[in-house]
Amino acid sequence: MLLGINGAAIWLVAADAPKLWLLAVVAFAVGCSFAAERVLPYLPAWNTPRGDGRRDTAHAFVNEVFTLAGLAVVPAAAALAPAPQLWPDSWPLWSQVLLAIAVADLGITLVHRASHHVGWLWRLHAVHHSVTRFYGFNGLMKHPLHQSLETLGGVTPLLLLGMPLDVASALACAVAVQLLLQHSNADYRTGPLTPVLALNQGHRFHHLKWAGIGDVNFGLFTLVWDHAMRTYTYDPDRRFTSEDLGMAAKPHYPNTYLAQLAEPFRPDMPSTGTPRTGARP
């Protein structure tokens, strides 16, 4: 997934293939994710839908369409960039994409952390934390407003530097692949890279339902910034079930797509990450 599918996306971009082909690459990645979860599941029960299949499909479709549509503004943004000469156009495309990933990783991580401590951001981000089974599509299950804010946090510095459309397209695909891997129910191992790569082994700790306990491992692509912010945690012996996930202070979060879009604007929604805490067993 990390090398093959992202490599295919970079190859398509370099070949100047229509951008819609990247949606086909993402769809193939989703298929790979689902197949791996069934061949080697971390928890077999998480492969069984709980009335959330249509909702998660709607979230994924809407958010990916928004991402694709957002690519349309990249050329205009690049033309207005104050320092386009700083972008390393002479580098190979794959190295430009790696640079974009590194910069976006910091911005998205900071917005993600703020979303656990700033009231109105938490209201939007809570949609993502309402899940009670951990599988690939969870990564694409986000309130579109919150996804837009995370995207702005990660991409704005790149646009200011004049990031070209080709790099932005490959980056968008890499984000989708990463979210699938990060939330996958596949029981894969990353060995010595576990403290570095922001994949499912570490990200399960982020979805623990108690505030403070789950306010860890915020990184999207890497955990480098979590180490710097002292928000990294990992216990190789910890096992997870659905009883550990969700929000302790709001266990009956709406389960349908439209209701989840409206929930952040309801007056009884906890206004910060802290109120989601409950008495930890």
C-alpha positions as CSV (number, residue, x, y, z in Angstrom):
1,M,0.0,0.0,0.0
2,L,2.7,2.5,1.0
3,L,5.0,1.8,-1.8
4,G,3.0,0.1,-4.5
5,I,-0.2,2.1,-4.6
6,N,1.4,5.5,-3.9
7,G,4.1,4.5,-6.5
8,A,1.3,3.8,-9.0
9,A,-0.3,7.2,-8.3
10,I,3.0,9.0,-8.8
11,W,3.6,7.1,-12.0
12,L,0.1,8.1,-13.3
13,V,0.7,11.7,-12.4
14,A,4.1,11.7,-14.1
15,A,2.5,10.2,-17.2
16,D,0.0,13.0,-17.2
17,A,-2.9,10.6,-16.9
18,P,-6.4,12.1,-16.3
19,K,-6.8,12.9,-12.6
20,L,-9.9,10.6,-12.5
21,W,-7.5,7.7,-12.7
22,L,-6.4,8.6,-9.1
23,L,-9.9,7.9,-7.9
24,A,-9.5,4.4,-9.5
25,V,-6.3,4.0,-7.6
26,V,-8.0,5.0,-4.3
27,A,-10.8,2.6,-5.1
28,F,-8.3,-0.2,-5.6
29,A,-6.7,0.8,-2.3
30,V,-10.0,0.4,-0.6
31,G,-10.4,-3.0,-2.1
32,C,-6.9,-4.0,-0.9
33,S,-7.8,-2.8,2.6
34,F,-11.0,-4.7,2.8
35,A,-9.3,-7.9,1.5
36,A,-6.5,-7.7,4.0
37,E,-8.9,-7.2,6.8
38,R,-10.7,-10.4,5.9
39,V,-7.6,-12.5,5.3
40,L,-5.9,-11.4,8.6
41,P,-8.2,-9.4,10.9
42,Y,-7.1,-7.9,14.1
43,L,-10.6,-8.4,15.5
44,P,-13.0,-10.4,13.3
45,A,-16.0,-8.7,14.8
46,W,-14.9,-5.4,13.4
47,N,-15.4,-6.7,9.9
48,T,-19.2,-7.0,10.5
49,P,-21.2,-3.9,9.7
50,R,-23.3,-2.4,12.5
51,G,-25.7,-0.4,10.4
52,D,-22.8,1.9,9.5
53,G,-21.9,0.7,6.0
54,R,-24.0,3.3,4.0
55,R,-22.9,6.1,6.4
56,D,-19.2,5.3,6.0
57,T,-19.6,5.0,2.2
58,A,-21.3,8.4,2.1
59,H,-18.5,10.0,4.2
60,A,-15.8,8.5,2.0
61,F,-17.5,9.5,-1.3
62,V,-18.2,13.0,-0.3
63,N,-14.8,13.7,1.3
64,E,-12.9,12.2,-1.7
65,V,-15.0,14.2,-4.2
66,F,-14.3,17.3,-2.1
67,T,-10.6,16.5,-2.2
68,L,-10.6,16.0,-6.0
69,A,-12.5,19.3,-6.4
70,G,-10.0,21.1,-4.2
71,L,-7.3,20.2,-6.7
72,A,-8.9,22.6,-9.1
73,V,-7.8,25.6,-7.1
74,V,-4.1,24.5,-6.9
75,P,-3.0,26.1,-10.2
76,A,-4.5,29.4,-9.2
77,A,-3.0,29.2,-5.7
78,A,0.4,28.4,-7.2
79,A,0.2,31.3,-9.5
80,L,-0.4,33.6,-6.6
81,A,2.2,32.0,-4.3
82,P,4.5,34.7,-2.8
83,A,7.6,32.5,-3.1
84,P,7.1,30.0,-5.9
85,Q,10.8,29.9,-6.6
86,L,11.4,28.1,-3.3
87,W,9.6,25.0,-4.6
88,P,12.2,22.4,-5.8
89,D,10.8,21.8,-9.3
90,S,14.1,20.3,-10.5
91,W,13.7,17.4,-8.0
92,P,12.3,14.0,-9.2
93,L,8.6,13.9,-8.7
94,W,8.7,11.2,-6.0
95,S,11.0,13.3,-3.9
96,Q,8.8,16.4,-4.3
97,V,5.9,14.2,-3.1
98,L,7.9,13.1,-0.1
99,L,8.6,16.7,0.7
100,A,4.9,17.6,0.5
101,I,4.1,14.7,2.8
102,A,6.6,15.9,5.4
103,V,5.3,19.4,5.4
104,A,1.6,18.4,5.3
105,D,2.2,15.9,8.1
106,L,3.2,18.7,10.5
107,G,0.3,21.0,9.6
108,I,-2.3,18.3,9.8
109,T,-0.9,17.0,13.1
110,L,-1.1,20.4,14.7
111,V,-4.7,20.9,13.5
112,H,-5.6,17.4,14.8
113,R,-4.1,18.1,18.2
114,A,-6.0,21.4,18.4
115,S,-9.2,19.6,17.5
116,H,-9.0,17.7,20.8
117,H,-8.6,20.9,22.9
118,V,-10.5,23.7,21.1
119,G,-14.3,23.5,21.6
120,W,-15.6,24.2,18.1
121,L,-13.0,22.1,16.5
122,W,-13.8,19.2,18.8
123,R,-17.5,19.4,17.8
124,L,-16.6,18.8,14.2
125,H,-13.9,16.2,15.0
126,A,-16.1,14.2,17.3
127,V,-17.8,12.7,14.2
128,H,-14.6,10.8,13.5
129,H,-14.3,9.6,17.1
130,S,-17.8,8.2,17.3
131,V,-16.8,4.9,15.7
132,T,-17.0,1.7,17.7
133,R,-15.3,-0.6,15.2
134,F,-11.9,0.1,13.8
135,Y,-11.6,-0.6,10.1
136,G,-10.2,1.1,7.0
137,F,-13.2,3.2,6.1
138,N,-13.0,4.9,9.5
139,G,-10.2,7.1,8.2
140,L,-12.4,8.6,5.5
141,M,-15.2,9.1,8.0
142,K,-14.9,12.8,8.8
143,H,-17.2,15.8,8.9
144,P,-16.4,17.6,5.6
145,L,-15.8,20.9,7.5
146,H,-13.2,19.3,9.7
147,Q,-11.5,17.6,6.8
148,S,-11.4,21.0,5.0
149,L,-9.7,22.6,8.1
150,E,-7.2,19.8,8.3
151,T,-6.5,20.1,4.6
152,L,-5.9,23.8,4.9
153,G,-3.5,23.2,7.8
154,G,-1.5,20.8,5.8
155,V,-1.6,22.3,2.4
156,T,-1.5,26.1,2.9
157,P,2.3,26.2,3.5
158,L,2.8,24.1,0.4
159,L,0.6,26.4,-1.7
160,L,2.5,29.4,-0.4
161,L,5.7,27.8,-1.7
162,G,4.1,27.2,-5.1
163,M,3.4,23.4,-5.0
164,P,2.5,22.3,-8.5
165,L,-0.7,20.4,-9.3
166,D,1.0,17.1,-10.0
167,V,2.5,17.0,-6.5
168,A,-0.8,18.0,-4.9
169,S,-2.6,15.2,-6.8
170,A,-0.2,12.6,-5.6
171,L,-0.3,14.0,-2.1
172,A,-4.2,13.7,-2.1
173,C,-3.9,10.1,-3.1
174,A,-1.3,9.4,-0.4
175,V,-3.5,10.9,2.3
176,A,-6.4,8.6,1.3
177,V,-4.1,5.5,1.3
178,Q,-2.6,6.6,4.7
179,L,-6.1,6.9,6.3
180,L,-7.0,3.4,5.1
181,L,-3.8,2.0,6.5
182,Q,-4.0,4.0,9.8
183,H,-7.5,2.6,10.6
184,S,-7.2,-0.8,9.1
185,N,-8.5,-3.9,10.9
186,A,-5.7,-5.9,9.3
187,D,-3.3,-7.4,11.9
188,Y,-0.1,-6.3,10.3
189,R,3.2,-5.5,11.9
190,T,5.7,-2.7,11.3
191,G,8.5,-3.9,13.6
192,P,11.1,-1.2,14.4
193,L,9.1,1.4,12.4
194,T,6.2,1.2,14.8
195,P,7.3,4.3,16.8
196,V,7.9,6.2,13.5
197,L,5.0,5.4,11.1
198,A,1.5,6.6,12.1
199,L,-0.2,3.3,11.3
200,N,-2.9,1.2,12.9
201,Q,-0.9,-0.3,15.8
202,G,-0.3,3.2,17.3
203,H,-3.5,4.9,16.1
204,R,-5.8,2.5,18.0
205,F,-4.5,4.3,21.2
206,H,-5.8,7.6,19.7
207,H,-9.3,6.2,19.5
208,L,-9.6,5.2,23.2
209,K,-12.8,6.8,24.4
210,W,-11.5,8.6,27.5
211,A,-10.1,12.1,27.1
212,G,-6.5,12.4,28.1
213,I,-6.1,8.7,27.5
214,G,-7.0,9.0,23.9
215,D,-5.3,12.4,23.3
216,V,-2.2,10.8,21.9
217,N,-0.6,9.8,18.5
218,F,-2.0,12.6,16.5
219,G,0.3,12.2,13.5
220,L,-1.1,11.4,10.0
221,F,1.9,10.1,8.2
222,T,4.5,9.9,11.0
223,L,4.7,10.0,14.8
224,V,7.8,12.2,14.7
225,W,5.8,15.3,15.9
226,D,4.1,13.3,18.7
227,H,7.5,12.4,20.0
228,A,8.4,16.1,19.9
229,M,5.1,17.1,21.6
230,R,5.3,14.2,24.1
231,T,2.0,12.9,22.9
232,Y,3.3,9.5,21.7
233,T,2.3,6.3,23.5
234,Y,2.4,2.6,22.7
235,D,2.0,-0.6,24.6
236,P,2.6,-3.7,22.5
237,D,0.6,-5.9,25.0
238,R,-2.5,-3.8,24.8
239,R,-5.5,-5.3,23.1
240,F,-8.6,-3.4,21.9
241,T,-12.3,-4.1,21.6
242,S,-15.3,-2.0,20.7
243,E,-15.7,-1.3,24.5
244,D,-12.6,0.8,24.3
245,L,-13.7,3.0,21.4
246,G,-16.1,5.9,20.9
247,M,-16.7,8.7,23.3
248,A,-17.3,7.9,27.0
249,A,-19.4,11.1,27.5
250,K,-21.6,10.6,24.5
251,P,-22.0,6.8,23.9
252,H,-25.2,7.3,21.8
253,Y,-23.7,9.5,19.1
254,P,-25.9,9.6,15.9
255,N,-25.2,6.8,13.5
256,T,-26.5,8.2,10.2
257,Y,-24.8,10.4,7.8
258,L,-27.0,13.5,7.8
259,A,-27.5,13.3,11.6
260,Q,-23.7,13.3,12.0
261,L,-23.4,16.4,9.8
262,A,-25.9,18.2,12.0
263,E,-24.7,16.9,15.4
264,P,-21.7,19.4,15.9
265,F,-24.3,22.2,15.8
266,R,-26.6,20.8,18.5
267,P,-26.4,22.7,21.8
268,D,-26.0,19.5,23.9
269,M,-22.8,18.4,22.1
270,P,-19.7,18.5,24.4
271,S,-17.8,21.6,23.4
272,T,-14.2,20.3,24.0
273,G,-12.3,17.0,24.0
274,T,-12.3,17.0,27.8
275,P,-16.1,16.4,28.3
276,R,-15.9,13.2,26.4
277,T,-14.2,11.6,29.3
278,G,-15.9,9.2,31.6
279,A,-14.8,7.2,34.6
280,R,-12.2,4.9,33.2
281,P,-12.8,1.3,34.2
